[in-house]
Amino acid sequence: MIDPVRYPRLARIDSPADLKRVPERELPQVAKELREYLIESVASVGGHFGAGLGVVELTVALHYLFDTPEDRIVWDVGHQSYPHKILTGRRDRITTIKKKDGLAPFPSREESGYDAFGVGHSSTSISAALGMAIAARRKGDPRKVVAVIGDGAMTAGMAFEALNHAGGAGLDLLVILNDNGMSISENVGGLDRTLARLRAGEAGKAGPHPEALFEEWGFAYSGPVDGHDLPQLLSALRASRDRRGPQLLHVVTVKGKGYAPAEHAQIEYHAVGPFDPGQGVAHKPDAKKPTYTDVFADWLCDMAAADPRLCGITPAMREGSGLVRFSQAFPDRYFDVAIAEQHAVTLAAGLACEGAKPVVAISSTFLQRAYDQLIHDVALQNLDVTFAIDRAGVVGPDGPTHAGSFDLSYLRCIPNMLVMAPADENECRQMLTTGFRHQGPAAIRYPRGGGPGAMIDPALTGLPVGKAQVRRHGSGLALLAFGCTVAPAEKVGTELGATVVNMRFVKPLDAMLVRDIARTHDALVTLEDNAIAGGAGSAVAESLSKDGIEIPILHLGLPDAFLGHGSREELLAEAGLDADGIRSAILARFPQFAHATSSLRNAV
């Protein structure tokens, strides 16, 4: 519960209606308390940090001037939504954010009526807000609609598509451009330079007018406004609220505002674990087990040194996808294309057409946004592009918007694709080499965090394409495991006396081994951290059906539902993909194999 002595004004605000009763002259003090409470809360549990600090005044002003939730406020991405949650009835639960059964890390329609649109990916706010404005006009509803979008999210094509439509629709729509010069990393490209000219006060001077970028689309541009000066911000918001037609208010903010370490290290403080606010984020010691992202980062630099054709591409995820060292060591071969996944994939296709060897480092959930380009621009032309797909499978605290639940399903149905899932860190390095040397499109998908701790061979060694690996020879039952499910499958397989296969390749599947295993065993179990529907297990069943082989099969994987947020371990257990869940599911379907467990226990 909030301390009413430390936060006397904020403690009395349980909803925007309470906020509206605060005298306007006291709003700066409300913002001060809100910022301090946000620092205290996130420091205690971790979470998205810098973005929320940067919009404290803006959040206060929006809920003070607009009649929420009747008026709609649509937040883009949602990293910055913590202050919004605090002011809209969720103040005392903010420390449950990202925890299982706690608050969602992003706006969620299921969580609150104040969350007008569920989000987690970027650049959707203007489209959604325009849809709401159109619906309001059709019903004769006078409600106001506001989209709040960052300058980083504004770089995506979807945002420009929405601006183009909205500018000609003749509707009352307010777009607030929250300009802080940052995505997670620094912003790049021409739009960033245009906004920098506006921030520098070049609007209205001789030569091209930067604000014309928006005005020619039909938006009335105003700003730039200091997003941390509440009187100035309130005045500008009132004026924009009361004008008719499409409005764009340019608000300049500082990511991490009010917490000096976050202002000076904006990338590091984008998202944090628990920390002492007096000391700042503690740097972890270097001696730690490498994550899969670390494995990729090392491999990328090693392969780039060995092959000058390699180019690295990221859609604004330099830190998250492990390209920091590569960007420093090979700056002429590093391309951050901003938040533009579709462009990233087709850029890679163009590079491949001219003999380069592009590697697209991208999260599973973000590759979904470039599915058309993956099919038509890369796979259809059988171009030599390697996709290093991180955050595959269950991701954890960021919730369903960031889960990589579907990539095996959406990749394996595409002709010409090579699709791999490593069982451990060393195999990840080997698969990256295999995919890079493969002539044609190749995808290596690996989970967030670490693996079982395999020793990593520094050599750039590949694997034989389409060949699985038998990890354990048993009888009766065979477990065919893909990716991170190999480790728990080995544990359960040992208990049940079963054969365990590290399948390695989803496409091409090792059909010969699958056929041999099916003919020498009584039942099969497939395991994957991907949706069961259309996933790797489906590939096994389809292969056996093609060969006319009938055998009982149990498919274990992610359910036909969106998993919530929690730790990765909690969500794997919820999906039944930890050792206990796997064992229980197998014995429920095939109780005849329970005797193997009993025999092993008796032997011990």
Secondary structure as UniProt FT lines:
FT   TURN            4..6
FT   TURN            8..9
FT   HELIX           10..12
FT   HELIX           16..20
FT   HELIX           24..26
FT   HELIX           27..45
FT   STRAND          47..48
FT   HELIX           50..54
FT   HELIX           56..65
FT   TURN            68..70
FT   STRAND          72..75
FT   TURN            79..80
FT   HELIX           82..85
FT   HELIX           86..90
FT   HELIX           91..96
FT   TURN            97..98
FT   TURN            100..101
FT   TURN            109..111
FT   TURN            113..114
FT   HELIX           125..139
FT   STRAND          145..150
FT   TURN            151..152
FT   HELIX           153..155
FT   HELIX           157..169
FT   STRAND          173..179
FT   HELIX           190..199
FT   TURN            200..201
FT   TURN            203..204
FT   TURN            210..211
FT   HELIX           212..215
FT   TURN            216..218
FT   STRAND          220..226
FT   TURN            227..228
FT   HELIX           230..242
FT   STRAND          246..252
FT   TURN            255..258
FT   HELIX           260..264
FT   TURN            266..269
FT   STRAND          271..272
FT   TURN            277..279
FT   HELIX           292..306
FT   TURN            308..309
FT   STRAND          310..314
FT   HELIX           318..321
FT   HELIX           324..329
FT   HELIX           331..333
FT   STRAND          334..336
FT   HELIX           341..353
FT   TURN            354..355
FT   STRAND          357..363
FT   HELIX           364..367
FT   HELIX           368..370
FT   HELIX           371..373
FT   HELIX           374..379
FT   TURN            380..382
FT   STRAND          386..390
FT   TURN            397..398
FT   TURN            400..402
FT   HELIX           407..412
FT   TURN            415..416
FT   STRAND          418..420
FT   HELIX           425..437
FT   STRAND          442..445
FT   TURN            465..466
FT   STRAND          469..472
FT   STRAND          477..481
FT   HELIX           483..485
FT   HELIX           486..496
FT   STRAND          499..502
FT   STRAND          505..507
FT   HELIX           511..520
FT   STRAND          523..531
FT   TURN            533..534
FT   HELIX           536..546
FT   TURN            547..548
FT   STRAND          553..558
FT   HELIX           568..574
FT   TURN            575..576
FT   HELIX           579..589
FT   HELIX           591..593
FT   HELIX           594..603
//
